[in-house]
Amino acid sequence: MTYRVGVIGHTDRGNYGHGLDHVWLEMPETEIVAVADAHETGRAKTMTQLDVSSGFADYRKMLDEARPDIVSICPRWLDQHRDMVVAAAERGIHIYMEKPLCRTLAEADEMVAHCEARNVKLAIAFQTRYSPTLSVIRNMIEEGQIGKLLELRGRGKEDRRGGGEDLWVLGSHIMNLMHFLGGETNWCSATVLENGRPITSDEVQPGAEGIGPLAGDQLNAMYGMDDGVNGYFGSHRETSAGGLSRFGLQIFGSRGVIELTTGYVPQAQFLSDPSWSPGRSGKTWVQITSAGVGQPEPLAGQNNETGNVVACRDLIAAIEEDRQPEANIYEARQSVEMIAAVFESHRVGGAPVTFPLATRENPLTLL
């Protein structure tokens, strides 16, 4: 079977995400049948790039007339995601989409309900979830190579977006990895600061990329997870330096540490050291690859474009096998919930808030 694919973008309002339009050109089992983009010039350009003759200004009209089996929801801007997902789900069309899922848990709940009603499969572009390296790391943890899992520590890119925007845009990847490796999140306690002071309603402004109400140039969050594991996430604006970034996840166990970046072929390394310090033990870091600890990387040269292909093939398999994709709508909603919990805990004075969150709207609207 050849799957018919529709592509939804929006030039100058999130564009086509990180390659979610042309991924289908790498898959002979799919055919792009139409492009929707409200921006006329951008639509024409994308139609040429994808070699598609059918274009629409209104994505709903595209869904009705082109009748794709799968739709790629490409824009990065979050304010469009809920409506696009609901429109596709109502028509029984399966979905591959850009992260983060949406702006609020209320929107996420609606999206889940519509997908469940028509048994629509939704996969989200968390490319790291499809990396063979992540499977190696999970096996190492389950086999006890780092001892008892104790802590997960994540940080954003901490560039000009540091703080609240970093949490939404880059933190969504880290939250997904924390949940995947650390288990269910039970509570969150957090503080959000602007210029060194706790944010109030005075600091809340419309966020970039359609995020919605946003505030904070610094934040610190702690999560209580299954089996006594603690998770941490922090971001502080403009504290990256020299072109280097702390963006990624550190995994601490009683016998060692793993460091992991993001992407289909992430950088990863293992320190077999209970003190977590090469300076104390004299031990050295060992590379982790998709082939295992200390092995050469057979996927060298591949990137997130490959990750998109793997994710889309998993989506097709999920459709045919009637199962959830690896990075599915429930995983996507969990990431949004972990993000929202940071602002909800701050709103209630830094006290722990429990999962599932009772507040389903953006907590910053309630400050």
C-alpha positions in Angstrom: 0.0 0.0 0.0 1.1 3.5 -0.8 0.1 6.0 1.9 -1.2 9.4 0.7 0.4 12.3 2.6 -0.8 15.8 3.1 1.7 18.5 4.3 0.5 21.4 6.4 2.9 24.3 6.8 2.6 28.0 7.5 5.3 30.2 6.1 6.4 32.9 8.6 4.4 31.3 11.3 6.4 28.2 12.1 7.1 27.3 8.5 7.6 23.5 8.0 9.4 22.6 11.2 12.5 20.6 11.2 12.1 18.7 8.0 8.6 17.4 8.5 7.7 18.2 4.9 10.4 16.6 2.9 10.8 13.5 5.1 8.2 11.7 2.9 10.3 12.1 -0.2 12.7 9.6 1.4 9.9 7.0 1.8 8.8 5.2 -1.4 5.9 3.7 0.5 4.4 7.2 0.7 3.2 9.8 -1.8 2.8 13.5 -1.0 -0.5 14.5 -2.6 -1.0 18.1 -1.5 0.4 21.0 0.5 -1.5 23.5 2.6 -0.1 26.9 3.5 -2.0 30.1 4.1 1.0 32.1 2.7 0.7 32.1 -1.1 4.4 32.5 -1.9 5.5 30.0 0.7 3.0 27.5 -0.5 4.2 27.8 -4.1 7.8 27.4 -3.1 7.1 24.3 -1.1 5.0 22.8 -3.8 7.9 23.1 -6.2 10.4 21.7 -3.6 8.1 18.7 -3.0 7.1 18.3 -6.6 3.4 18.5 -5.8 0.8 20.1 -8.1 -2.1 20.4 -5.6 -1.9 23.3 -3.1 -4.4 24.9 -0.7 -4.6 28.0 1.4 -7.0 26.3 3.8 -5.7 23.1 5.4 -9.3 21.9 6.1 -10.1 22.1 2.4 -7.0 20.1 1.7 -8.0 17.4 4.1 -11.5 17.2 2.6 -10.5 17.3 -1.1 -7.0 15.6 -1.2 -8.1 13.0 1.4 -4.7 12.0 2.7 -4.1 8.9 4.9 -1.5 10.8 6.9 -0.9 14.5 7.5 2.4 16.1 8.5 1.6 19.1 10.8 4.8 21.0 10.4 4.6 24.5 11.9 6.6 25.1 15.1 4.1 27.7 16.3 2.0 26.1 19.0 -1.1 28.2 18.6 -2.0 26.3 15.5 -1.5 22.8 16.7 -4.7 22.1 18.5 -6.9 23.1 15.6 -4.8 21.3 13.0 -4.8 18.0 15.0 -8.5 18.2 15.8 -9.3 18.8 12.1 -7.2 15.8 11.0 -8.5 13.5 13.8 -12.1 14.3 13.1 -11.5 13.1 9.5 -9.8 9.9 10.7 -6.4 11.1 9.3 -3.2 9.9 11.1 -0.6 12.5 12.1 3.1 13.2 12.3 3.8 16.6 13.9 6.3 19.0 15.3 6.8 19.4 19.0 5.7 20.7 21.5 2.2 19.3 21.2 0.2 22.4 22.2 -0.1 25.4 24.6 -2.1 23.9 27.5 -3.2 20.7 29.0 -6.8 21.6 28.2 -5.8 21.6 24.5 -3.9 18.4 24.9 -6.9 16.7 26.5 -9.1 17.7 23.5 -6.5 16.4 21.1 -6.3 13.1 22.9 -10.1 12.7 23.0 -10.5 13.4 19.2 -7.7 10.9 18.4 -9.2 8.3 20.6 -12.6 8.8 19.1 -11.4 7.8 15.6 -8.5 5.6 16.6 -6.1 8.1 15.0 -2.4 7.5 15.6 -0.3 10.6 16.3 3.5 10.6 16.4 5.5 13.6 17.6 9.0 14.5 16.4 11.0 13.5 19.4 13.8 12.0 17.2 15.9 10.9 20.2 13.2 8.4 21.1 13.9 6.6 17.9 17.7 6.5 18.4 19.2 3.1 18.9 21.6 4.8 21.3 18.7 5.5 23.6 17.8 1.8 23.6 21.4 1.0 24.6 21.2 3.4 27.5 17.9 2.1 28.7 19.3 -1.4 28.7 22.3 -0.2 30.7 20.1 1.2 33.3 17.8 -1.8 33.5 20.8 -4.2 33.7 22.2 -2.2 36.6 25.4 -0.9 34.9 25.1 2.4 36.6 23.7 0.9 39.8 20.5 2.2 41.3 19.1 5.1 39.3 19.1 8.1 41.6 18.8 11.4 39.6 18.1 12.8 36.2 19.4 16.3 35.5 18.4 18.2 32.3 19.1 21.7 31.0 18.0 23.7 28.0 20.3 25.6 25.6 20.3 28.6 27.9 20.7 31.1 25.0 18.5 34.2 24.4 15.5 31.9 25.0 16.7 30.8 28.4 14.1 30.4 31.1 10.5 29.9 30.2 10.9 29.8 26.4 13.8 27.4 26.7 11.6 25.1 28.9 8.9 25.0 26.2 11.0 24.8 23.1 14.0 22.6 24.1 12.8 21.4 27.4 10.1 19.3 25.7 12.8 16.9 24.5 14.3 16.7 27.9 11.0 16.1 29.7 10.2 13.2 27.3 13.6 11.6 27.9 13.2 12.0 31.7 9.8 10.3 31.6 11.1 7.6 29.3 14.1 6.7 31.5 12.8 7.7 35.0 9.2 6.5 34.9 6.1 8.3 35.9 6.2 11.8 37.4 4.4 12.1 40.7 5.0 15.7 41.7 6.9 18.9 40.8 8.3 21.8 42.9 9.6 24.8 41.0 10.5 28.5 41.0 10.5 30.9 38.1 12.5 34.1 38.2 12.9 37.3 36.1 15.9 39.5 36.9 16.5 37.5 40.0 13.0 37.9 41.5 10.0 35.6 41.5 7.8 36.3 38.6 4.4 37.9 39.1 1.6 38.7 36.7 3.5 41.9 35.8 6.2 39.9 34.0 3.8 37.7 31.9 3.9 38.5 28.2 2.9 36.7 25.0 5.6 34.2 24.3 7.3 33.7 21.0 6.2 31.0 18.4 2.6 31.1 19.7 3.5 29.6 23.1 1.0 31.7 24.9 1.5 33.6 28.2 5.1 33.3 29.2 7.6 34.7 31.8 10.9 34.0 33.4 14.6 34.3 32.4 15.6 31.6 35.0 13.8 28.6 36.4 14.6 25.6 38.5 12.4 22.5 38.8 12.5 19.3 40.8 10.4 16.3 40.0 9.5 13.3 42.1 9.4 10.2 39.9 8.8 6.5 40.4 11.1 4.4 42.7 12.4 7.4 44.5 14.2 8.9 41.5 14.4 12.7 41.4 14.5 14.7 38.2 15.8 18.2 37.8 15.5 20.8 35.0 17.1 24.2 34.9 17.5 27.1 32.5 19.1 30.5 32.9 19.1 33.0 30.0 22.3 33.9 28.2 24.6 31.6 30.2 25.9 29.4 27.4 29.4 30.4 26.3 31.9 29.8 23.6 29.5 28.1 21.3 29.1 25.3 23.8 25.8 24.2 25.4 24.7 22.2 28.4 21.6 21.1 26.6 21.0 17.5 27.3 20.4 15.0 30.1 22.7 13.5 32.8 21.7 10.2 34.3 23.2 9.5 37.8 23.3 6.1 39.4 24.9 4.6 42.5 27.7 3.2 40.4 28.2 5.7 37.5 26.9 8.5 35.3 25.7 8.7 31.7 25.6 11.9 29.7 23.3 12.2 26.7 22.5 15.0 24.1 19.5 14.9 21.8 18.9 13.8 18.2 18.8 10.6 16.2 22.6 10.1 16.6 23.2 11.8 20.0 26.5 12.2 21.8 26.6 9.9 24.8 29.2 8.8 27.3 29.5 6.6 30.4 31.6 7.1 33.5 31.8 4.0 35.6 32.4 5.8 38.9 30.3 5.9 42.1 31.9 9.3 43.0 30.7 10.8 39.7 34.1 12.6 39.4 37.0 11.6 37.2 39.2 13.9 39.3 38.6 11.7 42.4 38.6 8.3 40.8 41.0 8.7 37.9 38.5 6.9 35.7 37.6 8.2 32.2 34.5 8.7 30.1 33.7 6.0 27.5 31.6 6.7 24.5 28.2 5.1 24.1 27.0 4.5 20.5 24.1 2.8 18.8 26.4 -0.3 18.8 27.1 -0.3 22.6 29.6 1.0 25.1 33.0 1.7 23.7 32.0 0.7 20.2 32.4 2.7 17.0 29.3 4.5 15.8 27.9 2.7 12.7 25.4 5.5 12.1 28.0 8.2 11.8 26.8 10.9 9.3 23.2 10.3 9.9 21.1 13.0 11.6 17.5 14.0 12.5 16.4 13.7 8.9 17.0 10.0 9.4 15.2 10.2 12.7 12.2 11.6 11.0 12.2 8.7 8.5 12.4 6.1 11.3 9.7 7.9 13.2 7.4 8.0 10.2 8.0 4.3 9.4 7.1 3.5 13.0 3.9 5.6 12.6 3.0 3.5 9.5 3.7 0.3 11.4 1.6 1.6 14.3 -1.3 2.2 11.9 -1.0 -1.3 10.4 -0.6 -3.0 13.8 -3.2 -0.9 15.6 -0.8 0.2 18.3 0.6 3.5 19.6 3.7 5.0 17.9 6.9 5.1 20.0 6.6 8.8 20.7 2.8 9.1 20.7 0.2 11.6 21.8 0.3 10.5 25.4 4.0 11.0 25.6 3.5 14.4 24.0 0.9 15.3 26.6 3.1 14.1 29.4 5.9 16.5 28.2 3.4 19.4 28.2 2.3 18.4 31.7 5.8 18.4 33.1 6.3 21.9 31.6 3.1 23.3 32.9 3.8 21.9 36.3 6.8 24.3 36.6 4.6 27.3 36.3 1.8 25.8 38.4 4.2 25.1 41.3 5.5 28.6 41.1 2.0 29.9 41.1 1.3 28.2 44.4 4.5 29.5 46.0 6.9 26.7 45.0 4.9 24.0 46.8 4.8 20.6 45.2 2.0 20.0 42.7 0.8 16.5 42.1 0.2 14.7 38.8 -2.1 14.7 37.0 -2.4 18.4 37.4 -5.8 19.8 38.4 -5.1 23.0 36.6 -5.4 22.4 32.8 -5.2 26.0 31.7 -1.9 27.9 31.4 -1.0 28.6 35.1 0.4 32.0 34.2 -3.1 33.2 33.4 -4.0 32.6 37.0 -1.2 34.5 38.7 
